[in-house]
Structures are given as structure tokens and as C-alpha cells.
Amino acid sequence: MIVLQPVLEIHASDGFDLWPVADCSTSTFLPLSGSLKPAQVGTAVMRIVECNDIDPEADGRPPRPADPLGGFLHGLLTMDHLFAAGGLRITDTSTGAALLPGCCSGLDERREWWEVIDGDGWASFGHDPSPIAARVGSTVRLTVDAELGDSPVIELPVGRLRDLLTAAESDLADFLRLAARWADVRLAHHGAPVVSAIARALDLPAPPGT
């Protein structure tokens, strides 16, 4: 069975106290969907904010606010180009082979998967590992790490990948709606702009009212 999930790369959350987050002591991938628990949503929002927590320098953005919450959210709310580390994780449960997003891959880059199906038939997704997807006739061949001569490979029909990609978009939209409800409770007047920014980071339409 082939399982495809949109995943966010997360790191240890020791010492974070602006809102409740799930316990995490190592780097891992968090699947995003509408079934996350509140603390997991908090972790996802924290990580997306961290991905964009860059000090304003000579880029014309206003200074970082002094209050802890406003200061932490500042990059997410003021930067033009936003990023959410991660991508799509594809697992063949029959063999245990898993294609993971490489370093520097973002969830917005998942659009390149459609190029494999409907475009030029090839895409790569970061490095360390260096995952590659290639269309071969009616099959898509996924190489877990192109830098390895004996890399595990996952193969699936083009139509099956299309269905999985469509389901992943639904999972991300469900997560965004869940994050919007979470933000209404946890972020007060910051809620709507934060959710709108997260939508941009994920390359999704903002939920109504944001």
C-alpha cells in the first residue's frame, strides 16, 4: 500500500512557552491534516513561524516589536516570501521504503509533483536525501535518494499518484481550517493575519474571514 502525506519538518520545542505545543525532543516530520490535536496544531504553527523568524534588516520591514508574541510572529506577518519546511512523504508500507523531503524543501514545492504527471515528467525535492520522481510511461518511479547507487525505489501508477496528490491537498486545506479555529482561541487579534500568512506559506487560499 502506498501512503502519501503532506508533512512539516519540526524540531525540538524545549523552552517554548507562548502557547501549548506537543512534546518533541528530536527532528521529525509532522503529517498535516484536520485530525491533529490542539497541541500538535500549536507545534505546526510554531514551526511555520520559526521558518520565517528573520530579523528585519535593510529590507524595509518595520522593527521587531518588543512584546514576546508580537516579536515572534513578526517575520511571518511582514515578509513577502514565506516558507514552510517539509513537503510530501510517500511510504510503501509493504516494503518500508519512504521518500522524504530533502533539506531546503518547502511544502509549497509540492506543486512540482504535478509536473511529474502532467508536465515534463521529472522533479527533485531537496538534498540530503535527494529524492527524485520520474514518469516512465504510465508509471511514476520514485527514487528515495538519488545520491545512493542502491537507493530504495517506489513505483506506482500515474493515476494513483494523481489521486494521492488530490487527497494531500484536501488534508492541507483541512489543516488550515483547523489552524484557523486554533488561532481564534490562542492568538486573539493576531489570529486572522497569522492564518492568512500560513496559507501563503502553504500556497493555499486563505480561509474565509482571514
Steps between C-alpha positions, in 0.01 A plus 500: 500500500627848410434778754558868416492773766580871500755539780660789686859469620509574873773521764521478878272750672681526835433828678223626272226656713296737284229234457463125567694272264546124477806344660776453244862426586637424152464614141219321322213550256148586613222393259255785448127431490175595666541231766787659695459559872517861627857463627607360163340796324693723739820320402427540130427872535812548714717331238358697206559821696858385576565436131436869438645649820753726327606837637411803289818654367517719190189351344260777595307303759410669831704422814418189700248577780621477858221275628589128482201387293511788254875465471480128425227546238667800337678319216194296404283811494737733315700296249393481137628150430405240759626145548383184676771233518381159385317355203341168416592172668422188300523161669469151354366311801571164337877564483551779754660726238424867563572803280554803725539868414866600481669792671374844391182351353179689573136398503428749222727293274247218502355662183799356316353154546237595244780566252592133534148401397397770254822685416851398403486181708779569749556685830738504796429602858802624694819321604638289787308290399451583132157363402406487132173421324489399133215392274571189295206432272195446721713452813669746735835385636604657832866480597539555874856637474654551158846537661496130593575237241273252675225741601160352581244565226123530515286456189132579455260568213464860384127492575561382855747781564249751365240374750751515787604857413136608493446344843810679633357836391184416693707411808681835484176694457355314800809588704470867407137511613601328824783751548255786447277372782807449720627853428164654594549358848877529548611809309218751561536799265798336326287204390374612159831641369692195625264259323515709182881487515501124561277458197759687291780285640307188401393645164131465588204739480438673832189379684197731484520782756881522513 
